[in-house]
């Protein structure tokens, strides 16, 4: 059972982004908050009022894609 577990690597460190990366990974691993972001980002009205949710949704979608490959 030498199974390799792949975890999202996060974003690259651009100098002082390690704290931001840590926060993004914590939110990604918290199912309640992650579901809120995912569900709210589906609504078009929120995408225009709060485009950050759409960016987070797309980032987490990318991490999910990388995680499954």
C-alpha positions in Angstrom: 0.0 0.0 0.0 2.5 2.6 -1.1 -0.2 5.0 -2.3 0.9 8.5 -3.0 -1.5 11.1 -1.6 -1.7 14.3 -3.6 -2.5 17.5 -1.8 -3.1 20.9 -3.4 0.2 22.8 -3.4 -1.4 26.2 -3.2 -0.1 29.4 -4.8 3.5 30.2 -5.4 5.2 32.3 -2.9 5.7 35.8 -4.3 7.6 37.2 -1.3 5.0 37.9 1.3 2.2 35.6 0.1 2.9 32.7 2.3 0.3 33.9 4.9 -2.3 34.4 2.1 -1.5 30.9 0.8 -2.0 29.4 4.3 -5.4 31.1 4.7 -6.5 29.9 1.2 -5.5 26.4 2.1 -7.3 26.5 5.4 -10.5 27.7 3.8 -10.2 25.0 1.1 -9.9 22.3 3.8 -12.9 23.6 5.8 -16.0 22.0 4.2 -18.6 24.5 5.5 -16.8 27.6 4.3 -15.7 25.9 1.0 -19.4 24.9 0.3 -20.5 28.5 1.0 -18.0 29.9 -1.4 -18.8 27.2 -4.0 -22.6 27.7 -3.7 -22.5 31.5 -3.6 -20.2 31.8 -6.6 -22.8 30.0 -8.7 -25.1 32.9 -8.4 -24.5 35.6 -11.1 -25.6 38.4 -8.8 -22.9 37.6 -6.3 -20.3 37.3 -9.0 -20.7 40.9 -10.0 -21.2 42.1 -6.4 -18.3 40.1 -5.0 -16.0 38.8 -7.8 -13.6 37.6 -5.2 -15.9 34.6 -4.6 -15.6 33.7 -8.3 -11.8 33.9 -8.1 -11.8 31.7 -5.1 -14.1 29.2 -6.7 -11.9 29.1 -9.8 -8.8 28.7 -7.7 -10.3 25.8 -5.7 -11.6 24.2 -9.0 -8.0 24.3 -10.3 -6.7 22.7 -7.1 -9.4 20.0 -7.3 -8.3 19.3 -10.9 -4.7 19.1 -9.9 -5.5 17.0 -6.8 -7.4 14.3 -8.9 -4.6 14.0 -11.5 
